[in-house]
Structures are given as C-alpha cells and as structure tokens.
Amino acid sequence: MNSSSEPETEPPTANGSSSVFIREMGVDDIAPVYHLGESLFTSDLYPYLYRIWDEWEVIGLYNTDAEFCLVAEVDGQLAGFVLGTIISKASWVYGYIIWLGVSPAFQRRRIADKLVDKLVERMVEEGARIMYVDTDPANLPAMKFFNRKGFGNARKHVFLSMNLTKHEYYGRLIAYERDKSEREGTRRPRRRQ
Ligand SMILES: CC(C)(COP(=O)(O)OP(=O)(O)OC[C@H]1O[C@@H](n2cnc3c(N)ncnc32)[C@H](O)[C@@H]1OP(=O)(O)O)[C@@H](O)C(=O)NCCC(=O)NCCS
C-alpha cells in the first residue's frame, strides 16, 4: 500500500483562504494531537470518550497503525486528526475509525470530511470493505457528521457502572485489601493495561 507521507493538499483558493493539508502523523505530532483530543473529549461533553482518551492511545496507534494516523494542518497549525486501525476477521477486512477530532477554530470547514476520506482511501487499499465507528448517541455533531458521510445501521451499546466501594461483597474486599497493605506498609502499584 502507499504509506508514504506525501503531502495531500488542495490547490490554493482564488479568494486566498487557507488550504488544508492532510498528512501522516509524525512523532512530533503525538503531544499536540493528545492535547487537542484532551480539549475535545471533555468529561462533561463526552464522559465515555474522556475516560479512555490518554496519551497511550495516540502513542499506541502511532506505533501499530502509523499509516492510519493522519493529521490536518492549516497554515502550519494542527487543525485535526483521525486515528484508525484495520481489523481482519475470517475473510473480511474492516476499517475502524477510533478517534476523530477537529479543533473548534477549524470546525465546519470540511476538515473531518477530508481526514475521513483520506483514511477510507488508505483502508480500501488495505482491503477494507466495511467501515466502523462508534460514538455517544448524544454527540450530535459526530452523529450528523457520520450520517452525512454514509454511516448508518446504528446499534445502541449501553455502558453500565458499579461503585465497588458501595457493593456488599466488593466493598468488604476493598477494605480488606486496604487493611492488608497498611499492615504490610506497602501500596500496590497501579497496573496499566
Ligand atoms: C465531529 C467533528 C469531528 C466534525 O468535524 P468538522 O471538521 O467540523 O466536520 P465537517 O466540517 O467535515 O462537517 C461536515 C458535516 O458534519 C456535520 N456537522 C459537523 N459539525 C456539526 C455540528 N457542530 N452540528 C451539527 N452538524 C455538524 C454537518 O452535517 C456538516 O455539514 P454542514 O457543515 O454542511 O452542515 C468535530 O465536531 C469534533 O471534533 N467534535 C469533537 C470530537 C468528536 O466528537 N469526535 C467524534 C468521536 S471520536
């Protein structure tokens, strides 16, 4: 497949407005992409996206799927990004859009449109014949965006939660673990997945 980081630009516009430049994400983009995502996937707007967005998402996908990590630049500024992956199951190849974000200053200028088009082109080259994306149904900009792009057949997926400290059995287990580590004078290091 063509995974070169050849610039993908639009010709300059007659009215002199800035053109959008879509290219592969580079190592120097990792921190700016992470921070842009942090400003977009906020806990009040998108609790689910906020919970799972962290720098490891960006670094991990950059390491495993660099050709499906694209950024959009306008006048040298990071305007947006898309991070995806390919999933092969039996004889089917699926393209999965994991993260998509456009800076508020650049929204409604077809930047997400161009990022997704470029990503789908690359995924088609890799054999993808079906695309997937998931988002919060309350995220209307994203829902409208994906519907307009041709995504449909929505299936609802419900997230449930449980406060372990309030659970009859797990609450006692947490208290037991806390007492144990206090007795031993140790604290178990938090494990990353
Ligand atoms: C969703 C998002 C990526 C769209 O980016 P964008 O570059 O502004 O989108 P585009 O300019 O390509 O929009 C194309 C179409 O999407 C829909 N759309 C985009 N933003 C919208 C909004 N705020 N309200 C309603 N529809 C919207 C419209 O149909 C729009 O066409 P129109 O401008 O002719 O009405 C952007 O709003 C965003 O970054 N949101 C926060 C992050 C997020 O929710 N990501 C998706 C889940 S990972």
The ligand as a Tripos MOL2 file, in Angstrom:
@<TRIPOS>MOLECULE
LIG
   48    50     1     0     0
SMALL
NO_CHARGES

@<TRIPOS>ATOM
      1 C1        -17.4280   15.7330   14.7690 C.3       1 LIG1
      2 C2        -16.2720   16.6120   14.2710 C.3       1 LIG1
      3 C3        -15.0510   15.7350   14.0770 C.3       1 LIG1
      4 C4        -16.6880   17.2400   12.9180 C.3       1 LIG1
      5 O1        -15.5700   17.9370   12.4040 O.3       1 LIG1
      6 P1        -15.7060   19.1260   11.2940 P.3       1 LIG1
      7 O2        -14.4010   19.2680   10.6140 O.co2     1 LIG1
      8 O3        -16.2950   20.3050   11.9280 O.co2     1 LIG1
      9 O4        -16.7720   18.4770   10.3110 O.3       1 LIG1
     10 P2        -17.0460   18.9250    8.7940 P.3       1 LIG1
     11 O5        -16.8120   20.3720    8.5950 O.co2     1 LIG1
     12 O6        -16.3100   17.9850    7.8890 O.co2     1 LIG1
     13 O7        -18.6200   18.6650    8.8230 O.3       1 LIG1
     14 C5        -19.3370   18.0790    7.8210 C.3       1 LIG1
     15 C6        -20.7740   17.8600    8.3070 C.3       1 LIG1
     16 O8        -20.8240   17.2200    9.5860 O.3       1 LIG1
     17 C7        -21.9730   17.7050   10.3390 C.3       1 LIG1
     18 N1        -21.5410   18.5320   11.4730 N.ar      1 LIG1
     19 C8        -20.2670   18.8310   11.8140 C.ar      1 LIG1
     20 N2        -20.2650   19.5850   12.9350 N.ar      1 LIG1
     21 C9        -21.5510   19.7680   13.2910 C.ar      1 LIG1
     22 C10       -22.1790   20.4560   14.3720 C.ar      1 LIG1
     23 N3        -21.4750   21.1310   15.2970 N.pl3     1 LIG1
     24 N4        -23.5240   20.4300   14.4410 N.ar      1 LIG1
     25 C11       -24.2650   19.7650   13.5200 C.ar      1 LIG1
     26 N5        -23.7260   19.0980   12.4590 N.ar      1 LIG1
     27 C12       -22.3800   19.0940   12.3590 C.ar      1 LIG1
     28 C13       -22.7400   18.5710    9.3540 C.3       1 LIG1
     29 O9        -23.6130   17.7280    8.6210 O.3       1 LIG1
     30 C14       -21.6090   19.1110    8.4600 C.3       1 LIG1
     31 O10       -22.0750   19.5430    7.2290 O.3       1 LIG1
     32 P3        -22.5740   21.0910    7.0950 P.3       1 LIG1
     33 O11       -21.4670   21.9520    7.6340 O.co2     1 LIG1
     34 O12       -22.8270   21.2270    5.6280 O.co2     1 LIG1
     35 O13       -23.8270   21.1830    7.9350 O.co2     1 LIG1
     36 C15       -15.9790   17.7730   15.2570 C.3       1 LIG1
     37 O14       -17.1950   18.4040   15.6050 O.3       1 LIG1
     38 C16       -15.2690   17.3400   16.5270 C.2       1 LIG1
     39 O15       -14.0360   17.2950   16.5710 O.2       1 LIG1
     40 N6        -16.0190   17.0290   17.6060 N.am      1 LIG1
     41 C17       -15.4410   16.6590   18.9050 C.3       1 LIG1
     42 C18       -14.7740   15.3050   18.8670 C.3       1 LIG1
     43 C19       -15.7320   14.1940   18.4930 C.2       1 LIG1
     44 O16       -16.8690   14.1470   18.9570 O.2       1 LIG1
     45 N7        -15.2510   13.2590   17.6410 N.am      1 LIG1
     46 C20       -16.0490   12.1500   17.1410 C.3       1 LIG1
     47 C21       -15.9860   10.9440   18.0090 C.3       1 LIG1
     48 S1        -14.3590   10.2060   18.1240 S.3       1 LIG1
@<TRIPOS>BOND
     1     1     2 1
     2     2     3 1
     3     2     4 1
     4     2    36 1
     5     4     5 1
     6     5     6 1
     7     6     7 2
     8     6     8 1
     9     6     9 1
    10     9    10 1
    11    10    11 2
    12    10    12 1
    13    10    13 1
    14    13    14 1
    15    14    15 1
    16    15    16 1
    17    15    30 1
    18    16    17 1
    19    17    18 1
    20    17    28 1
    21    18    19 ar
    22    18    27 ar
    23    19    20 ar
    24    20    21 ar
    25    21    22 ar
    26    21    27 ar
    27    22    23 1
    28    22    24 ar
    29    24    25 ar
    30    25    26 ar
    31    26    27 ar
    32    28    29 1
    33    28    30 1
    34    30    31 1
    35    31    32 1
    36    32    33 2
    37    32    34 1
    38    32    35 1
    39    36    37 1
    40    36    38 1
    41    38    39 2
    42    38    40 1
    43    40    41 1
    44    41    42 1
    45    42    43 1
    46    43    44 2
    47    43    45 1
    48    45    46 1
    49    46    47 1
    50    47    48 1
@<TRIPOS>SUBSTRUCTURE
     1 LIG1         1 GROUP 0 **** ****
